[in-house]
Amino acid sequence: MKKIAVIVRDRQSEALRMGVGLSILNNVDIYIFDRKLEASDDISLNLEMIKEMRLGLYTNTALNEGIEYIPTEDIAKRLLEYDNILPY
């Protein structure tokens, strides 16, 4: 089992979907960087799956209500612990 971080920026829906898919055989955490998640049906569905599967979901901005805030410096330190990092 690998430890994977998914970094969400531009392709938000695709990144969340990928995080959910990778969680089948891996330990996955998802980090939303520098922006608010868009409001769409796809994103809402993926967020629901992420919460049901109890994946790690974090953000470095207060714009994303209901998602655990972690300062960018702390996220950078955490990223050193992952086997793979997937930026979107």
N, C-alpha and C positions, 0 to 999 in steps of 0.2 A: 504494500500500500504506500503510495506516494503522498507527500504533503504538497498541495498545490494552492497558489494564490491567484485569483482572478482580479485584475485591476480594471475597473469600469470607468470609462471616460466618454468617448464619442458613441460607440455602438452599444448602447445600454441594453436593449432588449436581447441582442445576440450574446452579450457577455453574461447576462443573468442566465439565459438558456444554457450556455456552455457550462457555467458553474454547476447548475442542477445536473446536467448530463454527466459531468466528470465525477460527481459525488458517488456514483454507483460503486466504483472500485477504489476511490481515493478519499483522502481527508482534504476537503476544500473549504477555503475561506474566501470571501468576496469583499473587496475594498472599493468603495465609491469615492472617487477623487474629484475635488474642486467644483462640483456642480450638483444641482438638484436632479433627482431622477425625474424623467418625463412621465406624464400621466397618460398611460395607454393600457389597453386591455392585456397586451402581451406582457408588459412589465408587471402589472398587477397579478397576473396568473403566476409568473415566475417568482415574485416576492412571496406569494402564498405558499408555493412549493418549497422555497428556501426556508421559510419559517416552520413548515410542517416537518421538514427533514432536519431541522435544527442545525443548519449550516451557519458558520460564522459570517456575520454581515456587519460591516463597519464602514464609517465615513469619516473624512477629515474636515467636514463642514457642518455647521449647524442647520443648513438648509434642508436636510433630510430627516424629518421628524420620525421618531419611532425606530431609528437605526442608531446603534451604539457609536458614539463619537470617540475617536482616538486622534490625538494630534499627529500631524504628518511626521514629525521626528520619531515618534513611537512606532508608527507604521513602518518607517524605514528600518528600524531595528528588528521588527518582527519579520520583515521580508527575508532577512538573512537565514531564517530557519526553514525556508521552503525548498523543496527539491526542484520545483518548476514554478515560474511566474508567467502568467499569460496576460499581456496588456491588450485592452480593447479600446 
